Amino acid sequence: PIEELQQRREERIFNAFLMSVHRHCDKERSVVFYADEQHFSPNYLTSVIKAKSGRTAIQWIETITLVHAQHYLGSTKLSIKEVADKLNFPDQSTFGRYFKKHCGMSPVEYRKKAMG
């Protein structure tokens, strides 16, 4: 029963984390923010997330941020600068580098492919 309780607790922590990232990744991309929100240390949160999913908290944050970016690029008429602003990147070129690193193509290439 104790192990079952622990698993349920970890499941709740994981689900709360994912919902929070979806809500806040447009503004917050640090593990510290999400750990503070649930009153955990960043290391504890990351260990629970990794145990439940096989991926680290930062990997989830990056993936969900990328999904939001892909949505904005693929289904809105927002300029790339507006997408970068909406996702709280300091500038368009930082967003472009982040997007290319995680998606393998530039925001412009992604938009052409998505709209193509």
Residue pairs with C-beta under 8 A, 6 or more apart in sequence:
10 48
10 51
10 52
11 52
13 38
13 40
13 45
13 48
13 49
13 52
14 48
14 49
14 52
14 53
16 38
17 34
17 38
17 45
17 49
17 57
17 60
18 60
18 64
20 34
20 37
20 38
21 34
21 60
21 61
21 64
22 64
24 33
24 34
25 61
25 64
25 65
25 68
25 87
26 68
26 86
26 87
26 88
27 88
28 34
28 88
29 61
29 62
29 65
29 88
30 61
31 42
31 45
31 46
31 57
31 58
31 61
32 42
34 45
34 57
34 61
35 41
35 42
35 44
35 45
35 46
35 57
38 45
40 48
42 57
45 57
46 56
46 57
46 58
49 55
49 56
49 57
49 60
50 56
50 57
53 60
55 63
62 102
63 102
65 87
65 98
66 99
66 102
66 103
68 87
69 83
69 87
69 95
69 99
69 103
69 107
70 103
70 110
70 114
72 78
72 83
72 86
72 87
73 80
73 83
73 107
73 110
73 111
73 114
74 110
74 111
74 114
74 115
75 114
76 83
78 86
80 92
80 95
80 96
80 107
80 108
80 111
81 92
83 95
83 107
84 91
84 92
84 94
84 95
84 96
87 95
89 95
89 98
95 107
96 106
96 107
99 105
99 106
99 107
99 110
100 106
100 107
103 110
105 113
